[in-house]
Amino acid sequence: MIVKIDRSNTARLWMLVMVLFAAFLCVDFVMS
């Protein structure tokens, strides 16, 4: 399986990862 990743897709993926990580930290902080 070959996936072609260009710069815009990589930036979008990193943005999604950062948003999910920030949301996880917020939930973890609130629940604790």
N, CA, C, O and CB atoms as a CASP TS submission, in Angstrom:
PFRMAT TS
TARGET T0000
AUTHOR 0000-0000-0000
METHOD Language model
MODEL 1
PARENT N/A
ATOM      1  N   MET     1       0.844  -1.198   0.000  1.00  0.00           N
ATOM      2  CA  MET     1       0.000   0.000   0.000  1.00  0.00           C
ATOM      3  C   MET     1       0.875   1.242   0.000  1.00  0.00           C
ATOM      4  O   MET     1       1.594   1.514   0.961  1.00  0.00           O
ATOM      5  CB  MET     1      -0.952   0.009   1.222  1.00  0.00           C
ATOM      6  N   ILE     2       0.802   1.981  -1.079  1.00  0.00           N
ATOM      7  CA  ILE     2       1.639   3.174  -1.221  1.00  0.00           C
ATOM      8  C   ILE     2       0.776   4.421  -1.022  1.00  0.00           C
ATOM      9  O   ILE     2      -0.222   4.619  -1.715  1.00  0.00           O
ATOM     10  CB  ILE     2       2.340   3.204  -2.619  1.00  0.00           C
ATOM     11  N   VAL     3       1.176   5.247  -0.070  1.00  0.00           N
ATOM     12  CA  VAL     3       0.435   6.479   0.189  1.00  0.00           C
ATOM     13  C   VAL     3       1.316   7.665  -0.160  1.00  0.00           C
ATOM     14  O   VAL     3       2.412   7.828   0.376  1.00  0.00           O
ATOM     15  CB  VAL     3      -0.031   6.554   1.670  1.00  0.00           C
ATOM     16  N   LYS     4       0.820   8.485  -1.064  1.00  0.00           N
ATOM     17  CA  LYS     4       1.584   9.672  -1.452  1.00  0.00           C
ATOM     18  C   LYS     4       1.212  10.819  -0.531  1.00  0.00           C
ATOM     19  O   LYS     4       0.055  11.236  -0.483  1.00  0.00           O
ATOM     20  CB  LYS     4       1.323  10.052  -2.939  1.00  0.00           C
ATOM     21  N   ILE     5       2.193  11.327   0.199  1.00  0.00           N
ATOM     22  CA  ILE     5       1.941  12.406   1.147  1.00  0.00           C
ATOM     23  C   ILE     5       2.670  13.665   0.680  1.00  0.00           C
ATOM     24  O   ILE     5       3.896  13.682   0.571  1.00  0.00           O
ATOM     25  CB  ILE     5       2.393  12.005   2.581  1.00  0.00           C
ATOM     26  N   ASP     6       1.905  14.705   0.409  1.00  0.00           N
ATOM     27  CA  ASP     6       2.537  15.972   0.060  1.00  0.00           C
ATOM     28  C   ASP     6       2.552  16.872   1.279  1.00  0.00           C
ATOM     29  O   ASP     6       2.072  16.490   2.346  1.00  0.00           O
ATOM     30  CB  ASP     6       1.805  16.658  -1.119  1.00  0.00           C
ATOM     31  N   ARG     7       3.095  18.051   1.125  1.00  0.00           N
ATOM     32  CA  ARG     7       3.307  18.927   2.273  1.00  0.00           C
ATOM     33  C   ARG     7       1.981  19.365   2.907  1.00  0.00           C
ATOM     34  O   ARG     7       1.868  19.421   4.131  1.00  0.00           O
ATOM     35  CB  ARG     7       4.114  20.151   1.853  1.00  0.00           C
ATOM     36  N   SER     8       0.974  19.678   2.070  1.00  0.00           N
ATOM     37  CA  SER     8      -0.309  20.157   2.599  1.00  0.00           C
ATOM     38  C   SER     8      -1.010  19.054   3.391  1.00  0.00           C
ATOM     39  O   SER     8      -1.584  19.321   4.447  1.00  0.00           O
ATOM     40  CB  SER     8      -1.219  20.648   1.451  1.00  0.00           C
ATOM     41  N   ASN     9      -0.967  17.817   2.889  1.00  0.00           N
ATOM     42  CA  ASN     9      -1.591  16.712   3.609  1.00  0.00           C
ATOM     43  C   ASN     9      -0.896  16.467   4.941  1.00  0.00           C
ATOM     44  O   ASN     9      -1.552  16.182   5.943  1.00  0.00           O
ATOM     45  CB  ASN     9      -1.565  15.442   2.761  1.00  0.00           C
ATOM     46  N   THR    10       0.429  16.578   4.956  1.00  0.00           N
ATOM     47  CA  THR    10       1.180  16.377   6.193  1.00  0.00           C
ATOM     48  C   THR    10       0.818  17.448   7.216  1.00  0.00           C
ATOM     49  O   THR    10       0.630  17.144   8.395  1.00  0.00           O
ATOM     50  CB  THR    10       2.694  16.393   5.917  1.00  0.00           C
ATOM     51  N   ALA    11       0.720  18.694   6.773  1.00  0.00           N
ATOM     52  CA  ALA    11       0.372  19.794   7.676  1.00  0.00           C
ATOM     53  C   ALA    11      -1.039  19.596   8.228  1.00  0.00           C
ATOM     54  O   ALA    11      -1.285  19.834   9.411  1.00  0.00           O
ATOM     55  CB  ALA    11       0.478  21.155   6.945  1.00  0.00           C
ATOM     56  N   ARG    12      -1.953  19.164   7.379  1.00  0.00           N
ATOM     57  CA  ARG    12      -3.331  18.930   7.809  1.00  0.00           C
ATOM     58  C   ARG    12      -3.389  17.800   8.828  1.00  0.00           C
ATOM     59  O   ARG    12      -4.116  17.878   9.818  1.00  0.00           O
ATOM     60  CB  ARG    12      -4.226  18.605   6.602  1.00  0.00           C
ATOM     61  N   LEU    13      -2.610  16.741   8.572  1.00  0.00           N
ATOM     62  CA  LEU    13      -2.577  15.605   9.496  1.00  0.00           C
ATOM     63  C   LEU    13      -2.025  16.028  10.850  1.00  0.00           C
ATOM     64  O   LEU    13      -2.570  15.660  11.890  1.00  0.00           O
ATOM     65  CB  LEU    13      -1.732  14.458   8.916  1.00  0.00           C
ATOM     66  N   TRP    14      -0.930  16.812  10.837  1.00  0.00           N
ATOM     67  CA  TRP    14      -0.345  17.288  12.096  1.00  0.00           C
ATOM     68  C   TRP    14      -1.314  18.188  12.844  1.00  0.00           C
ATOM     69  O   TRP    14      -1.384  18.138  14.072  1.00  0.00           O
ATOM     70  CB  TRP    14       0.964  18.037  11.831  1.00  0.00           C
ATOM     71  N   MET    15      -2.069  19.016  12.111  1.00  0.00           N
ATOM     72  CA  MET    15      -3.044  19.902  12.753  1.00  0.00           C
ATOM     73  C   MET    15      -4.126  19.067  13.442  1.00  0.00           C
ATOM     74  O   MET    15      -4.533  19.371  14.563  1.00  0.00           O
ATOM     75  CB  MET    15      -3.681  20.871  11.711  1.00  0.00           C
ATOM     76  N   LEU    16      -4.589  18.011  12.762  1.00  0.00           N
ATOM     77  CA  LEU    16      -5.599  17.127  13.336  1.00  0.00           C
ATOM     78  C   LEU    16      -5.071  16.448  14.595  1.00  0.00           C
ATOM     79  O   LEU    16      -5.774  16.362  15.601  1.00  0.00           O
ATOM     80  CB  LEU    16      -6.037  16.076  12.310  1.00  0.00           C
ATOM     81  N   VAL    17      -3.816  15.959  14.533  1.00  0.00           N
ATOM     82  CA  VAL    17      -3.199  15.297  15.686  1.00  0.00           C
ATOM     83  C   VAL    17      -3.092  16.256  16.871  1.00  0.00           C
ATOM     84  O   VAL    17      -3.390  15.888  18.007  1.00  0.00           O
ATOM     85  CB  VAL    17      -1.807  14.757  15.315  1.00  0.00           C
ATOM     86  N   MET    18      -2.662  17.490  16.592  1.00  0.00           N
ATOM     87  CA  MET    18      -2.508  18.476  17.668  1.00  0.00           C
ATOM     88  C   MET    18      -3.853  18.841  18.303  1.00  0.00           C
ATOM     89  O   MET    18      -3.946  19.008  19.519  1.00  0.00           O
ATOM     90  CB  MET    18      -1.831  19.739  17.131  1.00  0.00           C
ATOM     91  N   VAL    19      -4.898  18.964  17.469  1.00  0.00           N
ATOM     92  CA  VAL    19      -6.232  19.282  17.992  1.00  0.00           C
ATOM     93  C   VAL    19      -6.750  18.151  18.875  1.00  0.00           C
ATOM     94  O   VAL    19      -7.305  18.399  19.946  1.00  0.00           O
ATOM     95  CB  VAL    19      -7.219  19.546  16.837  1.00  0.00           C
ATOM     96  N   LEU    20      -6.569  16.912  18.427  1.00  0.00           N
ATOM     97  CA  LEU    20      -7.017  15.766  19.220  1.00  0.00           C
ATOM     98  C   LEU    20      -6.241  15.671  20.525  1.00  0.00           C
ATOM     99  O   LEU    20      -6.819  15.369  21.569  1.00  0.00           O
ATOM    100  CB  LEU    20      -6.863  14.467  18.422  1.00  0.00           C
ATOM    101  N   PHE    21      -4.940  15.927  20.475  1.00  0.00           N
ATOM    102  CA  PHE    21      -4.104  15.873  21.674  1.00  0.00           C
ATOM    103  C   PHE    21      -4.507  16.956  22.665  1.00  0.00           C
ATOM    104  O   PHE    21      -4.578  16.710  23.869  1.00  0.00           O
ATOM    105  CB  PHE    21      -2.622  16.022  21.305  1.00  0.00           C
ATOM    106  N   ALA    22      -4.771  18.151  22.159  1.00  0.00           N
ATOM    107  CA  ALA    22      -5.197  19.256  23.025  1.00  0.00           C
ATOM    108  C   ALA    22      -6.552  18.936  23.662  1.00  0.00           C
ATOM    109  O   ALA    22      -6.759  19.200  24.847  1.00  0.00           O
ATOM    110  CB  ALA    22      -5.279  20.584  22.220  1.00  0.00           C
ATOM    111  N   ALA    23      -7.463  18.375  22.889  1.00  0.00           N
ATOM    112  CA  ALA    23      -8.782  18.006  23.422  1.00  0.00           C
ATOM    113  C   ALA    23      -8.628  16.933  24.501  1.00  0.00           C
ATOM    114  O   ALA    23      -9.309  16.981  25.526  1.00  0.00           O
ATOM    115  CB  ALA    23      -9.716  17.500  22.283  1.00  0.00           C
ATOM    116  N   PHE    24      -7.737  15.967  24.273  1.00  0.00           N
ATOM    117  CA  PHE    24      -7.494  14.914  25.264  1.00  0.00           C
ATOM    118  C   PHE    24      -6.937  15.497  26.555  1.00  0.00           C
ATOM    119  O   PHE    24      -7.348  15.101  27.646  1.00  0.00           O
ATOM    120  CB  PHE    24      -6.528  13.861  24.704  1.00  0.00           C
ATOM    121  N   LEU    25      -6.006  16.433  26.435  1.00  0.00           N
ATOM    122  CA  LEU    25      -5.435  17.072  27.625  1.00  0.00           C
ATOM    123  C   LEU    25      -6.500  17.853  28.391  1.00  0.00           C
ATOM    124  O   LEU    25      -6.533  17.816  29.621  1.00  0.00           O
ATOM    125  CB  LEU    25      -4.280  18.007  27.230  1.00  0.00           C
ATOM    126  N   CYS    26      -7.367  18.557  27.670  1.00  0.00           N
ATOM    127  CA  CYS    26      -8.438  19.329  28.317  1.00  0.00           C
ATOM    128  C   CYS    26      -9.389  18.406  29.067  1.00  0.00           C
ATOM    129  O   CYS    26      -9.761  18.683  30.208  1.00  0.00           O
ATOM    130  CB  CYS    26      -9.217  20.158  27.273  1.00  0.00           C
ATOM    131  N   VAL    27      -9.782  17.309  28.426  1.00  0.00           N
ATOM    132  CA  VAL    27     -10.694  16.356  29.070  1.00  0.00           C
ATOM    133  C   VAL    27     -10.028  15.727  30.286  1.00  0.00           C
ATOM    134  O   VAL    27     -10.657  15.572  31.333  1.00  0.00           O
ATOM    135  CB  VAL    27     -11.133  15.258  28.074  1.00  0.00           C
ATOM    136  N   ASP    28      -8.766  15.368  30.148  1.00  0.00           N
ATOM    137  CA  ASP    28      -8.024  14.757  31.254  1.00  0.00           C
ATOM    138  C   ASP    28      -7.907  15.737  32.422  1.00  0.00           C
ATOM    139  O   ASP    28      -8.021  15.342  33.582  1.00  0.00           O
ATOM    140  CB  ASP    28      -6.618  14.310  30.786  1.00  0.00           C
ATOM    141  N   PHE    29      -7.685  16.992  32.119  1.00  0.00           N
ATOM    142  CA  PHE    29      -7.559  18.020  33.159  1.00  0.00           C
ATOM    143  C   PHE    29      -8.893  18.236  33.874  1.00  0.00           C
ATOM    144  O   PHE    29      -8.936  18.361  35.098  1.00  0.00           O
ATOM    145  CB  PHE    29      -7.064  19.347  32.548  1.00  0.00           C
ATOM    146  N   VAL    30      -9.983  18.280  33.101  1.00  0.00           N
ATOM    147  CA  VAL    30     -11.310  18.507  33.684  1.00  0.00           C
ATOM    148  C   VAL    30     -11.756  17.304  34.527  1.00  0.00           C
ATOM    149  O   VAL    30     -12.300  17.474  35.618  1.00  0.00           O
ATOM    150  CB  VAL    30     -12.344  18.785  32.571  1.00  0.00           C
ATOM    151  N   MET    31     -11.523  16.103  34.019  1.00  0.00           N
ATOM    152  CA  MET    31     -11.978  14.908  34.719  1.00  0.00           C
ATOM    153  C   MET    31     -11.177  14.636  35.991  1.00  0.00           C
ATOM    154  O   MET    31     -11.680  13.993  36.913  1.00  0.00           O
ATOM    155  CB  MET    31     -11.895  13.713  33.798  1.00  0.00           C
ATOM    156  N   SER    32      -9.958  15.111  36.046  1.00  0.00           N
ATOM    157  CA  SER    32      -9.136  14.908  37.245  1.00  0.00           C
ATOM    158  C   SER    32      -9.427  16.010  38.250  1.00  0.00           C
ATOM    159  O   SER    32      -8.841  16.030  39.332  1.00  0.00           O
ATOM    160  CB  SER    32      -7.623  14.881  36.889  1.00  0.00           C
TER
END
